[in-house]
Amino acid sequence: MSQLTHCPSCGDKIMPDPADFKETRTAAGLTQRDMAKLLGVKASHVAYLESGLRHPSGELILKFNAVRDKLAARTERKAVRTLKQVHKRMQQQNKRRPKSKVKKAA
């Protein structure tokens, strides 16, 4: 029996590839054990999913999509916070710099 990976009606991808599992996990800086806790499965099952030896159930696909969205939102918030910190530091450095006293030629 072949696995249904794309929606027969619209063609959207419905099953994550093994690479999707690993990319999502590593981008968030999680171990297989951490990802397993979030998905409610064993770490060995995550390893099997990442290697393509097992296919996720429909319930696991839904959990994975929810976890991926949550991790993406957390990563986005962290990036925005970092940008704000960099901007604030730059403003502070600009305030500390003495203004140049170059005389204009008359």
PDB file as gemmi writes it, atoms N, CA and C in Angstrom:
CRYST1    1.000    1.000    1.000  90.00  90.00  90.00 P 1                      
ATOM      1  N   MET A   1       0.846  -1.175   0.000  1.00  0.00           N  
ATOM      2  CA  MET A   1       0.000   0.000   0.000  1.00  0.00           C  
ATOM      3  C   MET A   1       0.890   1.238   0.000  1.00  0.00           C  
ATOM      4  N   SER A   2       0.640   2.162  -0.900  1.00  0.00           N  
ATOM      5  CA  SER A   2       1.447   3.374  -0.977  1.00  0.00           C  
ATOM      6  C   SER A   2       0.912   4.408   0.004  1.00  0.00           C  
ATOM      7  N   GLN A   3       1.826   5.261   0.489  1.00  0.00           N  
ATOM      8  CA  GLN A   3       1.464   6.319   1.419  1.00  0.00           C  
ATOM      9  C   GLN A   3       0.928   7.521   0.651  1.00  0.00           C  
ATOM     10  N   LEU A   4      -0.110   8.119   1.169  1.00  0.00           N  
ATOM     11  CA  LEU A   4      -0.681   9.318   0.580  1.00  0.00           C  
ATOM     12  C   LEU A   4       0.104  10.507   1.120  1.00  0.00           C  
ATOM     13  N   THR A   5       0.905  11.145   0.266  1.00  0.00           N  
ATOM     14  CA  THR A   5       1.758  12.245   0.714  1.00  0.00           C  
ATOM     15  C   THR A   5       1.200  13.611   0.348  1.00  0.00           C  
ATOM     16  N   HIS A   6       0.344  13.675  -0.675  1.00  0.00           N  
ATOM     17  CA  HIS A   6      -0.246  14.936  -1.120  1.00  0.00           C  
ATOM     18  C   HIS A   6      -1.761  14.787  -1.224  1.00  0.00           C  
ATOM     19  N   CYS A   7      -2.445  15.886  -1.022  1.00  0.00           N  
ATOM     20  CA  CYS A   7      -3.906  15.892  -1.101  1.00  0.00           C  
ATOM     21  C   CYS A   7      -4.329  15.590  -2.536  1.00  0.00           C  
ATOM     22  N   PRO A   8      -5.211  14.617  -2.728  1.00  0.00           N  
ATOM     23  CA  PRO A   8      -5.647  14.293  -4.083  1.00  0.00           C  
ATOM     24  C   PRO A   8      -6.444  15.427  -4.736  1.00  0.00           C  
ATOM     25  N   SER A   9      -7.093  16.269  -3.933  1.00  0.00           N  
ATOM     26  CA  SER A   9      -7.902  17.362  -4.484  1.00  0.00           C  
ATOM     27  C   SER A   9      -7.077  18.574  -4.889  1.00  0.00           C  
ATOM     28  N   CYS A  10      -6.272  19.075  -3.941  1.00  0.00           N  
ATOM     29  CA  CYS A  10      -5.567  20.340  -4.206  1.00  0.00           C  
ATOM     30  C   CYS A  10      -4.078  20.159  -4.464  1.00  0.00           C  
ATOM     31  N   GLY A  11      -3.525  19.010  -4.119  1.00  0.00           N  
ATOM     32  CA  GLY A  11      -2.112  18.759  -4.357  1.00  0.00           C  
ATOM     33  C   GLY A  11      -1.189  19.245  -3.256  1.00  0.00           C  
ATOM     34  N   ASP A  12      -1.744  19.844  -2.176  1.00  0.00           N  
ATOM     35  CA  ASP A  12      -0.914  20.297  -1.058  1.00  0.00           C  
ATOM     36  C   ASP A  12      -0.273  19.106  -0.358  1.00  0.00           C  
ATOM     37  N   LYS A  13       0.927  19.333   0.123  1.00  0.00           N  
ATOM     38  CA  LYS A  13       1.658  18.294   0.839  1.00  0.00           C  
ATOM     39  C   LYS A  13       1.015  18.075   2.200  1.00  0.00           C  
ATOM     40  N   ILE A  14       0.682  16.823   2.514  1.00  0.00           N  
ATOM     41  CA  ILE A  14       0.042  16.539   3.794  1.00  0.00           C  
ATOM     42  C   ILE A  14       0.923  15.692   4.703  1.00  0.00           C  
ATOM     43  N   MET A  15       1.926  15.028   4.150  1.00  0.00           N  
ATOM     44  CA  MET A  15       2.811  14.209   4.972  1.00  0.00           C  
ATOM     45  C   MET A  15       4.214  14.798   4.958  1.00  0.00           C  
ATOM     46  N   PRO A  16       4.764  15.093   6.141  1.00  0.00           N  
ATOM     47  CA  PRO A  16       6.119  15.620   6.170  1.00  0.00           C  
ATOM     48  C   PRO A  16       7.140  14.578   5.720  1.00  0.00           C  
ATOM     49  N   ASP A  17       8.166  15.032   5.027  1.00  0.00           N  
ATOM     50  CA  ASP A  17       9.274  14.159   4.633  1.00  0.00           C  
ATOM     51  C   ASP A  17      10.143  13.886   5.853  1.00  0.00           C  
ATOM     52  N   PRO A  18      10.966  12.838   5.787  1.00  0.00           N  
ATOM     53  CA  PRO A  18      11.913  12.616   6.883  1.00  0.00           C  
ATOM     54  C   PRO A  18      12.795  13.846   7.127  1.00  0.00           C  
ATOM     55  N   ALA A  19      13.177  14.543   6.067  1.00  0.00           N  
ATOM     56  CA  ALA A  19      14.008  15.746   6.214  1.00  0.00           C  
ATOM     57  C   ALA A  19      13.260  16.850   6.947  1.00  0.00           C  
ATOM     58  N   ASP A  20      11.936  16.926   6.770  1.00  0.00           N  
ATOM     59  CA  ASP A  20      11.134  17.937   7.464  1.00  0.00           C  
ATOM     60  C   ASP A  20      11.217  17.755   8.977  1.00  0.00           C  
ATOM     61  N   PHE A  21      11.165  16.493   9.410  1.00  0.00           N  
ATOM     62  CA  PHE A  21      11.252  16.209  10.844  1.00  0.00           C  
ATOM     63  C   PHE A  21      12.596  16.679  11.396  1.00  0.00           C  
ATOM     64  N   LYS A  22      13.656  16.304  10.714  1.00  0.00           N  
ATOM     65  CA  LYS A  22      14.992  16.649  11.203  1.00  0.00           C  
ATOM     66  C   LYS A  22      15.263  18.146  11.123  1.00  0.00           C  
ATOM     67  N   GLU A  23      14.886  18.790  10.019  1.00  0.00           N  
ATOM     68  CA  GLU A  23      15.112  20.233   9.867  1.00  0.00           C  
ATOM     69  C   GLU A  23      14.375  21.026  10.939  1.00  0.00           C  
ATOM     70  N   THR A  24      13.144  20.649  11.212  1.00  0.00           N  
ATOM     71  CA  THR A  24      12.358  21.344  12.230  1.00  0.00           C  
ATOM     72  C   THR A  24      13.013  21.192  13.597  1.00  0.00           C  
ATOM     73  N   ARG A  25      13.427  19.986  13.901  1.00  0.00           N  
ATOM     74  CA  ARG A  25      14.044  19.703  15.203  1.00  0.00           C  
ATOM     75  C   ARG A  25      15.364  20.445  15.366  1.00  0.00           C  
ATOM     76  N   THR A  26      16.238  20.352  14.370  1.00  0.00           N  
ATOM     77  CA  THR A  26      17.558  20.976  14.487  1.00  0.00           C  
ATOM     78  C   THR A  26      17.474  22.499  14.449  1.00  0.00           C  
ATOM     79  N   ALA A  27      16.546  23.047  13.672  1.00  0.00           N  
ATOM     80  CA  ALA A  27      16.390  24.507  13.619  1.00  0.00           C  
ATOM     81  C   ALA A  27      15.979  25.071  14.972  1.00  0.00           C  
ATOM     82  N   ALA A  28      15.234  24.289  15.728  1.00  0.00           N  
ATOM     83  CA  ALA A  28      14.790  24.726  17.049  1.00  0.00           C  
ATOM     84  C   ALA A  28      15.817  24.391  18.127  1.00  0.00           C  
ATOM     85  N   GLY A  29      16.876  23.682  17.737  1.00  0.00           N  
ATOM     86  CA  GLY A  29      17.918  23.316  18.700  1.00  0.00           C  
ATOM     87  C   GLY A  29      17.482  22.227  19.662  1.00  0.00           C  
ATOM     88  N   LEU A  30      16.617  21.340  19.195  1.00  0.00           N  
ATOM     89  CA  LEU A  30      16.106  20.273  20.043  1.00  0.00           C  
ATOM     90  C   LEU A  30      16.813  18.951  19.759  1.00  0.00           C  
ATOM     91  N   THR A  31      16.881  18.108  20.760  1.00  0.00           N  
ATOM     92  CA  THR A  31      17.381  16.744  20.570  1.00  0.00           C  
ATOM     93  C   THR A  31      16.198  15.877  20.135  1.00  0.00           C  
ATOM     94  N   GLN A  32      16.492  14.653  19.722  1.00  0.00           N  
ATOM     95  CA  GLN A  32      15.410  13.739  19.357  1.00  0.00           C  
ATOM     96  C   GLN A  32      14.543  13.446  20.577  1.00  0.00           C  
ATOM     97  N   ARG A  33      15.164  13.401  21.734  1.00  0.00           N  
ATOM     98  CA  ARG A  33      14.420  13.150  22.973  1.00  0.00           C  
ATOM     99  C   ARG A  33      13.467  14.311  23.274  1.00  0.00           C  
ATOM    100  N   ASP A  34      13.946  15.556  23.071  1.00  0.00           N  
ATOM    101  CA  ASP A  34      13.097  16.729  23.290  1.00  0.00           C  
ATOM    102  C   ASP A  34      11.894  16.719  22.340  1.00  0.00           C  
ATOM    103  N   MET A  35      12.167  16.436  21.068  1.00  0.00           N  
ATOM    104  CA  MET A  35      11.096  16.401  20.071  1.00  0.00           C  
ATOM    105  C   MET A  35      10.102  15.290  20.395  1.00  0.00           C  
ATOM    106  N   ALA A  36      10.613  14.165  20.864  1.00  0.00           N  
ATOM    107  CA  ALA A  36       9.739  13.046  21.222  1.00  0.00           C  
ATOM    108  C   ALA A  36       8.774  13.445  22.335  1.00  0.00           C  
ATOM    109  N   LYS A  37       9.263  14.202  23.322  1.00  0.00           N  
ATOM    110  CA  LYS A  37       8.397  14.647  24.416  1.00  0.00           C  
ATOM    111  C   LYS A  37       7.291  15.559  23.884  1.00  0.00           C  
ATOM    112  N   LEU A  38       7.655  16.441  22.965  1.00  0.00           N  
ATOM    113  CA  LEU A  38       6.652  17.352  22.401  1.00  0.00           C  
ATOM    114  C   LEU A  38       5.601  16.604  21.587  1.00  0.00           C  
ATOM    115  N   LEU A  39       6.030  15.542  20.904  1.00  0.00           N  
ATOM    116  CA  LEU A  39       5.101  14.784  20.057  1.00  0.00           C  
ATOM    117  C   LEU A  39       4.383  13.666  20.807  1.00  0.00           C  
ATOM    118  N   GLY A  40       4.865  13.327  21.991  1.00  0.00           N  
ATOM    119  CA  GLY A  40       4.243  12.257  22.762  1.00  0.00           C  
ATOM    120  C   GLY A  40       4.615  10.869  22.263  1.00  0.00           C  
ATOM    121  N   VAL A  41       5.830  10.726  21.733  1.00  0.00           N  
ATOM    122  CA  VAL A  41       6.312   9.421  21.266  1.00  0.00           C  
ATOM    123  C   VAL A  41       7.695   9.188  21.871  1.00  0.00           C  
ATOM    124  N   LYS A  42       8.287   8.029  21.583  1.00  0.00           N  
ATOM    125  CA  LYS A  42       9.630   7.724  22.069  1.00  0.00           C  
ATOM    126  C   LYS A  42      10.677   8.342  21.143  1.00  0.00           C  
ATOM    127  N   ALA A  43      11.857   8.576  21.703  1.00  0.00           N  
ATOM    128  CA  ALA A  43      12.954   9.155  20.923  1.00  0.00           C  
ATOM    129  C   ALA A  43      13.331   8.250  19.759  1.00  0.00           C  
ATOM    130  N   SER A  44      13.232   6.947  19.950  1.00  0.00           N  
ATOM    131  CA  SER A  44      13.564   6.022  18.869  1.00  0.00           C  
ATOM    132  C   SER A  44      12.589   6.177  17.701  1.00  0.00           C  
ATOM    133  N   HIS A  45      11.341   6.509  18.008  1.00  0.00           N  
ATOM    134  CA  HIS A  45      10.356   6.712  16.944  1.00  0.00           C  
ATOM    135  C   HIS A  45      10.699   7.956  16.125  1.00  0.00           C  
ATOM    136  N   VAL A  46      11.166   9.012  16.806  1.00  0.00           N  
ATOM    137  CA  VAL A  46      11.601  10.220  16.103  1.00  0.00           C  
ATOM    138  C   VAL A  46      12.770   9.875  15.188  1.00  0.00           C  
ATOM    139  N   ALA A  47      13.705   9.062  15.673  1.00  0.00           N  
ATOM    140  CA  ALA A  47      14.846   8.651  14.848  1.00  0.00           C  
ATOM    141  C   ALA A  47      14.368   7.877  13.618  1.00  0.00           C  
ATOM    142  N   TYR A  48      13.397   7.005  13.803  1.00  0.00           N  
ATOM    143  CA  TYR A  48      12.846   6.245  12.675  1.00  0.00           C  
ATOM    144  C   TYR A  48      12.163   7.176  11.670  1.00  0.00           C  
ATOM    145  N   LEU A  49      11.422   8.173  12.167  1.00  0.00           N  
ATOM    146  CA  LEU A  49      10.746   9.125  11.279  1.00  0.00           C  
ATOM    147  C   LEU A  49      11.765   9.928  10.481  1.00  0.00           C  
ATOM    148  N   GLU A  50      12.843  10.361  11.142  1.00  0.00           N  
ATOM    149  CA  GLU A  50      13.870  11.154  10.469  1.00  0.00           C  
ATOM    150  C   GLU A  50      14.645  10.353   9.434  1.00  0.00           C  
ATOM    151  N   SER A  51      14.767   9.065   9.665  1.00  0.00           N  
ATOM    152  CA  SER A  51      15.501   8.224   8.721  1.00  0.00           C  
ATOM    153  C   SER A  51      14.595   7.660   7.626  1.00  0.00           C  
ATOM    154  N   GLY A  52      13.296   7.829   7.770  1.00  0.00           N  
ATOM    155  CA  GLY A  52      12.356   7.333   6.769  1.00  0.00           C  
ATOM    156  C   GLY A  52      11.980   5.868   6.955  1.00  0.00           C  
ATOM    157  N   LEU A  53      12.395   5.264   8.069  1.00  0.00           N  
ATOM    158  CA  LEU A  53      12.053   3.858   8.321  1.00  0.00           C  
ATOM    159  C   LEU A  53      10.612   3.681   8.792  1.00  0.00           C  
ATOM    160  N   ARG A  54      10.022   4.744   9.295  1.00  0.00           N  
ATOM    161  CA  ARG A  54       8.622   4.724   9.725  1.00  0.00           C  
ATOM    162  C   ARG A  54       7.903   5.918   9.114  1.00  0.00           C  
ATOM    163  N   HIS A  55       6.600   5.763   8.942  1.00  0.00           N  
ATOM    164  CA  HIS A  55       5.755   6.846   8.441  1.00  0.00           C  
ATOM    165  C   HIS A  55       4.855   7.309   9.575  1.00  0.00           C  
ATOM    166  N   PRO A  56       4.625   8.605   9.690  1.00  0.00           N  
ATOM    167  CA  PRO A  56       3.793   9.108  10.787  1.00  0.00           C  
ATOM    168  C   PRO A  56       2.316   8.798  10.567  1.00  0.00           C  
ATOM    169  N   SER A  57       1.623   8.595  11.661  1.00  0.00           N  
ATOM    170  CA  SER A  57       0.174   8.407  11.596  1.00  0.00           C  
ATOM    171  C   SER A  57      -0.473   9.767  11.358  1.00  0.00           C  
ATOM    172  N   GLY A  58      -1.746   9.756  11.056  1.00  0.00           N  
ATOM    173  CA  GLY A  58      -2.471  11.008  10.849  1.00  0.00           C  
ATOM    174  C   GLY A  58      -2.445  11.876  12.098  1.00  0.00           C  
ATOM    175  N   GLU A  59      -2.608  11.247  13.258  1.00  0.00           N  
ATOM    176  CA  GLU A  59      -2.581  11.979  14.523  1.00  0.00           C  
ATOM    177  C   GLU A  59      -1.206  12.602  14.763  1.00  0.00           C  
ATOM    178  N   LEU A  60      -0.154  11.870  14.441  1.00  0.00           N  
ATOM    179  CA  LEU A  60       1.199  12.378  14.635  1.00  0.00           C  
ATOM    180  C   LEU A  60       1.501  13.525  13.668  1.00  0.00           C  
ATOM    181  N   ILE A  61       0.971  13.450  12.471  1.00  0.00           N  
ATOM    182  CA  ILE A  61       1.157  14.546  11.503  1.00  0.00           C  
ATOM    183  C   ILE A  61       0.524  15.824  12.052  1.00  0.00           C  
ATOM    184  N   LEU A  62      -0.674  15.709  12.624  1.00  0.00           N  
ATOM    185  CA  LEU A  62      -1.339  16.876  13.203  1.00  0.00           C  
ATOM    186  C   LEU A  62      -0.532  17.445  14.367  1.00  0.00           C  
ATOM    187  N   LYS A  63      -0.014  16.557  15.231  1.00  0.00           N  
ATOM    188  CA  LYS A  63       0.815  17.011  16.349  1.00  0.00           C  
ATOM    189  C   LYS A  63       2.085  17.684  15.839  1.00  0.00           C  
ATOM    190  N   PHE A  64       2.710  17.079  14.829  1.00  0.00           N  
ATOM    191  CA  PHE A  64       3.946  17.622  14.278  1.00  0.00           C  
ATOM    192  C   PHE A  64       3.704  19.023  13.706  1.00  0.00           C  
ATOM    193  N   ASN A  65       2.620  19.202  12.968  1.00  0.00           N  
ATOM    194  CA  ASN A  65       2.306  20.517  12.397  1.00  0.00           C  
ATOM    195  C   ASN A  65       2.097  21.562  13.491  1.00  0.00           C  
ATOM    196  N   ALA A  66       1.423  21.169  14.573  1.00  0.00           N  
ATOM    197  CA  ALA A  66       1.198  22.097  15.686  1.00  0.00           C  
ATOM    198  C   ALA A  66       2.522  22.459  16.362  1.00  0.00           C  
ATOM    199  N   VAL A  67       3.371  21.465  16.581  1.00  0.00           N  
ATOM    200  CA  VAL A  67       4.674  21.706  17.209  1.00  0.00           C  
ATOM    201  C   VAL A  67       5.536  22.576  16.303  1.00  0.00           C  
ATOM    202  N   ARG A  68       5.534  22.298  15.009  1.00  0.00           N  
ATOM    203  CA  ARG A  68       6.337  23.076  14.057  1.00  0.00           C  
ATOM    204  C   ARG A  68       5.894  24.545  14.053  1.00  0.00           C  
ATOM    205  N   ASP A  69       4.580  24.775  14.065  1.00  0.00           N  
ATOM    206  CA  ASP A  69       4.071  26.147  14.096  1.00  0.00           C  
ATOM    207  C   ASP A  69       4.474  26.854  15.389  1.00  0.00           C  
ATOM    208  N   LYS A  70       4.384  26.139  16.503  1.00  0.00           N  
ATOM    209  CA  LYS A  70       4.749  26.705  17.800  1.00  0.00           C  
ATOM    210  C   LYS A  70       6.238  27.054  17.833  1.00  0.00           C  
ATOM    211  N   LEU A  71       7.088  26.157  17.328  1.00  0.00           N  
ATOM    212  CA  LEU A  71       8.527  26.402  17.307  1.00  0.00           C  
ATOM    213  C   LEU A  71       8.876  27.552  16.372  1.00  0.00           C  
ATOM    214  N   ALA A  72       8.189  27.645  15.245  1.00  0.00           N  
ATOM    215  CA  ALA A  72       8.442  28.733  14.299  1.00  0.00           C  
ATOM    216  C   ALA A  72       8.068  30.076  14.920  1.00  0.00           C  
ATOM    217  N   ALA A  73       6.956  30.116  15.623  1.00  0.00           N  
ATOM    218  CA  ALA A  73       6.536  31.357  16.279  1.00  0.00           C  
ATOM    219  C   ALA A  73       7.535  31.757  17.358  1.00  0.00           C  
ATOM    220  N   ARG A  74       8.030  30.773  18.105  1.00  0.00           N  
ATOM    221  CA  ARG A  74       9.012  31.055  19.155  1.00  0.00           C  
ATOM    222  C   ARG A  74      10.308  31.570  18.544  1.00  0.00           C  
ATOM    223  N   THR A  75      10.745  30.984  17.442  1.00  0.00           N  
ATOM    224  CA  THR A  75      11.957  31.421  16.765  1.00  0.00           C  
ATOM    225  C   THR A  75      11.791  32.831  16.224  1.00  0.00           C  
ATOM    226  N   GLU A  76      10.613  33.127  15.683  1.00  0.00           N  
ATOM    227  CA  GLU A  76      10.346  34.460  15.152  1.00  0.00           C  
ATOM    228  C   GLU A  76      10.357  35.508  16.264  1.00  0.00           C  
ATOM    229  N   ARG A  77       9.730  35.191  17.399  1.00  0.00           N  
ATOM    230  CA  ARG A  77       9.731  36.124  18.532  1.00  0.00           C  
ATOM    231  C   ARG A  77      11.149  36.375  19.025  1.00  0.00           C  
ATOM    232  N   LYS A  78      11.955  35.327  19.062  1.00  0.00           N  
ATOM    233  CA  LYS A  78      13.338  35.452  19.506  1.00  0.00           C  
ATOM    234  C   LYS A  78      14.131  36.336  18.546  1.00  0.00           C  
ATOM    235  N   ALA A  79      13.910  36.187  17.256  1.00  0.00           N  
ATOM    236  CA  ALA A  79      14.612  37.007  16.263  1.00  0.00           C  
ATOM    237  C   ALA A  79      14.224  38.472  16.390  1.00  0.00           C  
ATOM    238  N   VAL A  80      12.954  38.745  16.606  1.00  0.00           N  
ATOM    239  CA  VAL A  80      12.488  40.120  16.767  1.00  0.00           C  
ATOM    240  C   VAL A  80      13.089  40.725  18.032  1.00  0.00           C  
ATOM    241  N   ARG A  81      13.116  39.960  19.103  1.00  0.00           N  
ATOM    242  CA  ARG A  81      13.689  40.434  20.358  1.00  0.00           C  
ATOM    243  C   ARG A  81      15.176  40.751  20.183  1.00  0.00           C  
ATOM    244  N   THR A  82      15.884  39.906  19.453  1.00  0.00           N  
ATOM    245  CA  THR A  82      17.303  40.134  19.194  1.00  0.00           C  
ATOM    246  C   THR A  82      17.511  41.398  18.374  1.00  0.00           C  
ATOM    247  N   LEU A  83      16.697  41.604  17.348  1.00  0.00           N  
ATOM    248  CA  LEU A  83      16.801  42.819  16.542  1.00  0.00           C  
ATOM    249  C   LEU A  83      16.547  44.073  17.376  1.00  0.00           C  
ATOM    250  N   LYS A  84      15.573  44.003  18.262  1.00  0.00           N  
ATOM    251  CA  LYS A  84      15.281  45.139  19.126  1.00  0.00           C  
ATOM    252  C   LYS A  84      16.466  45.437  20.045  1.00  0.00           C  
ATOM    253  N   GLN A  85      17.116  44.393  20.560  1.00  0.00           N  
ATOM    254  CA  GLN A  85      18.267  44.570  21.433  1.00  0.00           C  
ATOM    255  C   GLN A  85      19.431  45.199  20.670  1.00  0.00           C  
ATOM    256  N   VAL A  86      19.661  44.743  19.456  1.00  0.00           N  
ATOM    257  CA  VAL A  86      20.737  45.299  18.637  1.00  0.00           C  
ATOM    258  C   VAL A  86      20.462  46.765  18.338  1.00  0.00           C  
ATOM    259  N   HIS A  87      19.228  47.087  17.992  1.00  0.00           N  
ATOM    260  CA  HIS A  87      18.850  48.468  17.696  1.00  0.00           C  
ATOM    261  C   HIS A  87      19.056  49.348  18.927  1.00  0.00           C  
ATOM    262  N   LYS A  88      18.651  48.875  20.083  1.00  0.00           N  
ATOM    263  CA  LYS A  88      18.798  49.641  21.318  1.00  0.00           C  
ATOM    264  C   LYS A  88      20.278  49.889  21.618  1.00  0.00           C  
ATOM    265  N   ARG A  89      21.120  48.863  21.449  1.00  0.00           N  
ATOM    266  CA  ARG A  89      22.560  49.013  21.669  1.00  0.00           C  
ATOM    267  C   ARG A  89      23.169  50.039  20.722  1.00  0.00           C  
ATOM    268  N   MET A  90      22.740  50.004  19.472  1.00  0.00           N  
ATOM    269  CA  MET A  90      23.257  50.952  18.486  1.00  0.00           C  
ATOM    270  C   MET A  90      22.870  52.379  18.867  1.00  0.00           C  
ATOM    271  N   GLN A  91      21.644  52.560  19.334  1.00  0.00           N  
ATOM    272  CA  GLN A  91      21.205  53.887  19.761  1.00  0.00           C  
ATOM    273  C   GLN A  91      22.030  54.381  20.944  1.00  0.00           C  
ATOM    274  N   GLN A  92      22.306  53.490  21.892  1.00  0.00           N  
ATOM    275  CA  GLN A  92      23.106  53.863  23.056  1.00  0.00           C  
ATOM    276  C   GLN A  92      24.524  54.241  22.645  1.00  0.00           C  
ATOM    277  N   GLN A  93      25.095  53.502  21.706  1.00  0.00           N  
ATOM    278  CA  GLN A  93      26.446  53.801  21.243  1.00  0.00           C  
ATOM    279  C   GLN A  93      26.483  55.145  20.520  1.00  0.00           C  
ATOM    280  N   ASN A  94      25.454  55.437  19.752  1.00  0.00           N  
ATOM    281  CA  ASN A  94      25.397  56.714  19.037  1.00  0.00           C  
ATOM    282  C   ASN A  94      25.291  57.890  20.007  1.00  0.00           C  
ATOM    283  N   LYS A  95      24.624  57.718  21.130  1.00  0.00           N  
ATOM    284  CA  LYS A  95      24.497  58.784  22.122  1.00  0.00           C  
ATOM    285  C   LYS A  95      25.841  59.055  22.798  1.00  0.00           C  
ATOM    286  N   ARG A  96      26.650  58.021  22.966  1.00  0.00           N  
ATOM    287  CA  ARG A  96      27.938  58.157  23.643  1.00  0.00           C  
ATOM    288  C   ARG A  96      29.002  58.813  22.776  1.00  0.00           C  
ATOM    289  N   ARG A  97      28.889  58.682  21.480  1.00  0.00           N  
ATOM    290  CA  ARG A  97      29.901  59.227  20.578  1.00  0.00           C  
ATOM    291  C   ARG A  97      29.860  60.752  20.578  1.00  0.00           C  
ATOM    292  N   PRO A  98      31.030  61.378  20.710  1.00  0.00           N  
ATOM    293  CA  PRO A  98      31.037  62.841  20.641  1.00  0.00           C  
ATOM    294  C   PRO A  98      30.779  63.297  19.210  1.00  0.00           C  
ATOM    295  N   LYS A  99      30.076  64.366  19.089  1.00  0.00           N  
ATOM    296  CA  LYS A  99      29.783  64.908  17.767  1.00  0.00           C  
ATOM    297  C   LYS A  99      31.044  65.551  17.239  1.00  0.00           C  
ATOM    298  N   SER A 100      31.303  65.392  15.963  1.00  0.00           N  
ATOM    299  CA  SER A 100      32.503  65.977  15.387  1.00  0.00           C  
ATOM    300  C   SER A 100      32.349  67.487  15.307  1.00  0.00           C  
ATOM    301  N   LYS A 101      33.437  68.173  15.549  1.00  0.00           N  
ATOM    302  CA  LYS A 101      33.410  69.635  15.562  1.00  0.00           C  
ATOM    303  C   LYS A 101      34.172  70.150  14.340  1.00  0.00           C  
ATOM    304  N   VAL A 102      33.669  69.836  13.200  1.00  0.00           N  
ATOM    305  CA  VAL A 102      34.279  70.280  11.964  1.00  0.00           C  
ATOM    306  C   VAL A 102      33.694  71.627  11.607  1.00  0.00           C  
ATOM    307  N   LYS A 103      34.577  72.596  11.386  1.00  0.00           N  
ATOM    308  CA  LYS A 103      34.125  73.951  11.041  1.00  0.00           C  
ATOM    309  C   LYS A 103      33.855  74.021   9.552  1.00  0.00           C  
ATOM    310  N   LYS A 104      32.791  74.659   9.241  1.00  0.00           N  
ATOM    311  CA  LYS A 104      32.435  74.822   7.826  1.00  0.00           C  
ATOM    312  C   LYS A 104      33.267  75.958   7.247  1.00  0.00           C  
ATOM    313  N   ALA A 105      33.715  75.762   6.044  1.00  0.00           N  
ATOM    314  CA  ALA A 105      34.491  76.808   5.375  1.00  0.00           C  
ATOM    315  C   ALA A 105      33.557  77.938   4.941  1.00  0.00           C  
ATOM    316  N   ALA A 106      34.002  79.154   5.145  1.00  0.00           N  
ATOM    317  CA  ALA A 106      33.146  80.303   4.817  1.00  0.00           C  
ATOM    318  C   ALA A 106      33.390  80.796   3.425  1.00  0.00           C  
TER     319      ALA A 106                                                      
END                                                                             
